[in-house]
Amino acid sequence: MTRRELGAIFAAASIATAAEKGFTPLFNGTDLTGWKLIKGHGPGYVVDNGVLVCPADGGGNLFTEKEYSDFVLRLDWRLWDGGNNGVGIRAPFDGDAAYVGMEIQILDEEATVYKKGNGLKPTQYTGSVYDVFAAKAGHVKRDGVWNSYEIQAKGPHIKVTLNDVVITDVDLSTVKDEAVLKKHPGLARKDGHIGFLGHGTRVEFRNIRVKTL
């Protein structure tokens, strides 16, 4: 079986998974139709055997062309030593998505590189609403093992489930600190793009699908 044929099989399986339970696939497994790369680095994002890849020499922000307000997003991702990415939600195309929108962190949190100095802040662990709400740590599968992710955004309620464990369940409206609100205007956004926020490490994604609420 050729590499191209194998890729087609993976792509078909990805789309079939995405179509389950009323979800709409965001990634067709063959190209970046429906996505827009912002401030890309090197090759940006590529498709390899039905998988969406942020290469180590690539990255930038890869956003859906469509905007979403309330939704359930499901996907699988995997990373290797030091892997760092994130899922942008309710984000505009321009600006730092972690602040003008929100970033749900994806990180190889047990990597040695992140234990140097003072180590990670609680709000930097996988599943955190970056720099605002901390997730429960310790549920990331490392070294190329696939992780399942579900992000639910309904009004101010953000819920993140990693490998069937709820690691974040927060209400954005509880943030009252004026300094935090000024730094993170994206907390008040009602809609925006979904995206992947690459940081110069290889991270792979598959079975990307969304259901609007």
C-alpha positions in Angstrom: 0.0 0.0 0.0 1.4 3.4 -1.0 1.8 6.3 1.4 -0.9 8.2 -0.5 -3.3 5.3 -0.2 -2.6 5.0 3.5 -3.2 8.7 3.9 -6.6 8.5 2.2 -7.6 5.7 4.6 -6.6 7.8 7.6 -8.5 10.8 6.1 -11.6 8.8 5.6 -11.5 7.4 9.1 -11.0 11.0 10.5 -14.0 12.3 8.7 -16.2 9.3 9.7 -15.3 9.9 13.4 -16.0 13.6 13.1 -19.5 13.0 11.6 -20.7 11.1 14.7 -23.3 12.5 17.1 -24.1 15.6 15.1 -20.5 17.0 15.0 -19.2 18.7 11.8 -15.7 17.9 10.8 -13.3 21.0 10.7 -10.5 19.1 9.0 -11.0 17.0 5.8 -7.8 15.0 6.3 -6.3 16.0 2.9 -5.7 19.8 2.9 -6.3 23.0 4.8 -9.7 23.9 3.2 -11.7 26.0 5.7 -8.6 27.2 7.5 -6.5 30.4 7.4 -2.8 30.7 8.5 -1.9 33.9 10.3 1.7 34.9 10.9 3.0 31.5 9.8 6.5 30.2 10.3 8.4 28.1 7.8 5.9 25.6 6.3 3.2 26.6 8.7 0.9 23.6 9.1 1.0 20.5 6.9 -1.1 17.4 6.3 0.6 14.1 6.6 -1.3 10.7 6.3 -4.6 12.3 7.2 -3.1 14.1 10.2 -2.8 17.9 10.7 0.8 18.6 11.7 2.5 21.6 13.2 6.1 20.9 12.4 9.0 21.9 14.6 10.1 24.3 12.0 6.6 25.6 11.3 3.7 27.0 13.3 1.9 30.3 13.6 -1.8 30.5 14.2 -4.0 28.3 12.0 -7.6 29.5 12.4 -11.0 28.3 11.1 -12.4 30.6 8.5 -15.7 30.5 10.3 -16.5 32.0 13.7 -18.1 30.1 16.6 -19.8 31.3 19.7 -21.2 28.4 21.9 -19.9 25.0 20.9 -18.4 21.7 21.8 -15.0 21.0 20.1 -13.5 17.5 20.1 -10.1 16.5 18.7 -7.1 14.2 19.3 -3.6 15.5 19.7 -0.2 14.2 20.5 3.2 15.7 21.2 6.8 14.8 22.0 9.3 16.1 24.5 8.8 19.8 25.1 5.7 20.0 22.8 3.8 23.3 23.1 0.7 24.4 21.3 -2.8 25.6 22.2 -6.4 25.8 21.0 -7.5 29.3 20.4 -11.2 29.9 21.0 -13.4 33.0 20.3 -10.4 34.6 18.8 -10.0 37.3 16.1 -7.5 36.8 13.4 -5.3 39.7 14.6 -3.5 40.0 17.9 -2.3 37.5 20.5 -5.1 34.9 20.7 -4.3 34.1 24.3 -5.3 37.6 25.3 -7.6 39.0 22.6 -9.4 35.6 22.5 -8.7 32.7 24.8 -6.1 29.9 24.6 -6.7 26.5 26.0 -3.2 25.2 26.7 -1.6 22.1 25.1 1.8 21.4 26.7 4.2 18.5 27.5 4.0 19.7 31.1 6.3 17.0 32.5 9.2 17.9 30.1 12.5 18.8 31.7 12.6 22.1 29.9 9.5 23.4 31.7 10.9 22.4 35.2 13.8 24.9 34.9 13.9 28.0 37.1 10.6 28.4 38.9 8.9 25.9 36.6 5.4 26.4 35.2 2.7 28.6 36.6 -0.5 26.8 37.5 -2.3 28.6 34.6 0.2 27.2 32.1 -0.6 23.5 32.4 -2.6 21.7 29.7 -6.2 22.5 29.8 -5.8 25.9 31.5 -7.5 29.0 30.2 -4.1 30.4 29.6 -2.9 32.8 32.3 -6.3 33.1 33.9 -7.7 29.7 35.1 -5.6 26.7 36.1 -6.4 23.2 35.0 -5.8 20.0 37.0 -2.3 18.8 36.0 -1.0 15.3 35.4 -3.4 13.9 32.8 -1.3 14.4 29.6 -0.1 11.3 27.7 3.4 11.9 26.5 5.9 10.7 23.8 3.6 10.5 20.8 0.6 8.9 22.5 -2.7 10.3 21.3 -4.8 12.4 23.8 -8.5 13.1 23.5 -9.7 16.6 24.1 -13.1 18.2 24.5 -13.6 21.9 24.9 -17.1 23.2 25.7 -17.8 26.9 25.5 -21.3 27.9 26.5 -21.7 31.6 27.4 -19.2 32.3 30.2 -18.9 28.6 31.0 -15.7 26.9 29.8 -15.2 23.1 30.4 -12.2 21.1 29.3 -12.1 17.3 29.4 -8.7 15.5 28.7 -8.7 11.8 28.3 -12.2 11.5 29.9 -11.1 13.6 33.0 -12.6 17.0 33.5 -9.6 19.2 34.2 -11.1 22.7 33.8 -14.7 23.8 34.7 -14.9 27.6 35.1 -17.2 30.6 34.8 -15.5 33.5 33.1 -17.9 35.9 34.7 -16.3 35.3 38.1 -13.2 37.2 37.0 -13.5 40.6 38.6 -9.9 41.8 38.8 -9.6 44.9 36.6 -6.0 44.2 35.8 -6.8 40.7 34.6 -9.8 41.9 32.5 -7.6 44.6 31.0 -4.9 42.1 30.1 -7.4 39.6 28.7 -10.2 41.4 26.8 -10.9 38.2 25.1 -12.7 36.9 28.2 -15.6 39.1 27.2 -15.8 38.0 23.6 -19.0 36.2 22.5 -17.6 34.6 19.4 -14.6 34.2 17.2 -12.4 31.7 15.4 -11.1 28.3 16.6 -7.4 27.8 16.0 -4.2 26.1 16.7 -1.4 28.2 18.2 2.0 26.7 17.3 5.2 27.4 19.2 8.0 25.8 17.2 7.5 22.2 18.4 5.9 19.3 16.6 2.3 18.7 17.6 -0.2 16.6 15.6 -4.0 16.8 15.5 -6.7 14.5 14.1 -10.5 13.9 14.3 -11.2 17.6 14.7 -14.9 18.2 14.9 -17.4 20.8 16.3 -21.0 20.9 17.3 -22.6 24.3 17.8 -24.9 24.8 20.8 
